[in-house]
Amino acid sequence: MATVLSVSGSPSVSSRTNRLLRHLDTRLIAQGHEVIPLDVRTIPADALLGADFRHPAIVEATELFERADGIVIGTPVYKAAYSGVLKALLDLLPQYALTGKTVLPLATGGTTAHVLAIDYALRPVLSSMGARHIVQGWFTLDKDITVGEDGGITVAPAATEALTQVLDQFSEALGRRPILAAAG
């Protein structure tokens, strides 16, 4: 079906955000999509913070965004906004890196006070980058994501239901990609 870039904007190795994204990736794969995970924290800090557009990791990330039909962007919420490492990456991408893309924004955080971070902090940036369609995102409370001893996660039933809905809407939107006429 479609190629999906699943971007974790968490700076933490033990991130619930990252684990949630990888959990959701399995559903997208089961729906027939190719999923490419990208953990922003693995991009060298000197490349991100030094704005080294030619660094191989930045070039590779840019190519992954170009290749993808759809992008899932997950971030923890800090100070009512998406993470700084995600901001650093988005700043290094071409201005219209999301042109023609379907995007699903997801966020995690400790309190419902941050629930609007998707709409007021992340969505405007994604829109300014040319996203064709930004589907309804979802904010998941940290307490609804339980990490097991094996590293796997359990998501609370209500959160699972909501995440399934937004993920399925994203998948459906990907399936309705326009067919471009062949150049003559």
N, C-alpha and C positions, 0 to 999 in steps of 0.2 A: 504494500500500500504506500505509505509515506515514510520518509526519513525524519525522525524526531531527535532533536538535540535536547538532552535533559541536563540543564545547567543548575548546579548547586552553588549558591552564592554564600555558603557558610565558610567562615575561616577556621572552624573547629574540626579536628579529626574525629571526635566522638559526637558529631552533630546529629540531632534528631531530624533536622531539615534534610540533610544528605540521606539519612537512612529512609526517611519517608519517600523521597524522590526515587531511590533505587527500588523501593517496594512498589511504587506506582509504575515504574518502568516495566515491571513484569506483566502488568495488565495491558499496557500498550503493545508489548511484544506478543501477548496472547491474541490481541486484536489484529495481528499481522503487520505491525509497523516495525521498521528497523529503528532501534533506539541506540543512540550514541551518548554515553554519559560524559559530562565535563564537570569536574570539581575545580572551581576557580582557585581554591586554596593550593592546588598543585602547580599553578603557574608561578614561576619565580617572582618573589616580591620586588626584586630590582627591576624586572621587566614591567610589572604593573605600576609601581610607584614612580619609576623613572620615565614612564611614558615612552618605552622603547618599542615603537611600532614595528621595527625590523627584527626584534627578538624572535627566534624560531617558535617559541611557545605562543606568542601573540599572533604570529603569522598563521600558525596551525589553528588557533582558536577562531580567527577570522574566517579561515577556510571552512571550518566546521559550521559556522553560522551560515555561510554562503550555500553550503551543500544541503542544509536542512530545509524540509518543507514546513516543519512546525518546530516550535521551541517551547519547552516547559522550563520556566524559570522559577526556582524555589529559593527563598531567602529567609533567614531569621530576621526578626524585627528588632532593631536597636534604636532607641531614642526616636520612636515613631517613624522610622524609615528603613529602607532595605540596607543590607550590609555594605560597608565601605569597600570590601574586596570586589563585590559585584559592581558597585559604582565605578571602581577603577577599571574593570574590564569593559563595561559598557562605554566608558569614555574613550577607550582605545579602539573601539570598533568604528568602521566607517559610519558617517552620519545616518545613512539610510540602510544599514545592515539588516534591518528587519523587513524591508520592502517585499511585499508579496507573501510574507510569512503569516501563519496562524500561530498565536501565542497564548499560552496558558500561564498566568501568574499565580504562584502559590506562596504562602508565607506561614511561618510558625512563630509563636511567641508565648510569653508567660501570662499575658492578661488580655482580656477582650478590649481593653482600652486601645490596643494597637490594631484592631480589626480593619480600620480604614486605611492603613498604610498601603495596601494594595492599590486602592483607588486614588489616594491623594499623593502618594510618593512614587510608586512604581509605574502605574498605568500611563501617566503623562510622559515619562521617559520612553516607554515602549512605543507609544503613539508617535512621539517626535522622531523616532527612528524608522518610521514608515511601516509599522506592522499593518498587514492587510486586515486582519481580524484578531482582536484581543477578546477571547472568550471570557465568560465570568470566572473570576479566580476564586480562591478559597483560602481562608485563614484557619489554621489548626492550632489549638492550644497545646502547649508542651505537655500538659497533664494528660492529654488524650493519646499520646504516643509513649508506649512503654517499651523499653529496650530490654530484651531478655539476656540471660547470661551468655547465650550463643551469638549475640549481636543482632539477632533478628528482632523485628518489632511487632507489636500488637497495637492496632489502632482502635480506639473506642468505637462502638457500633454506630453512634450518630455521626461521628466524623467520617467513618468508613462510607456510610451511605452518601454523605455530601460529596466526599472526594470522588466516589464512583460516578456520581452524576456529572460533576464538572469534567472529569477525565473522559467520560463517554461523549459529552458535548464537544470537547476538543477533538476527539477521534472522529466524530461525525463531521465536524467542520473541515478536518483534513481530507476526508473522503469527497468533499464537494469542491476540490480544487479545480479551477478552470482549466480546460484543455486548450493549450495554445495552438493556433494554426501553424502548420509547417511553413517555414520561409520558402518563398517561391523562387 
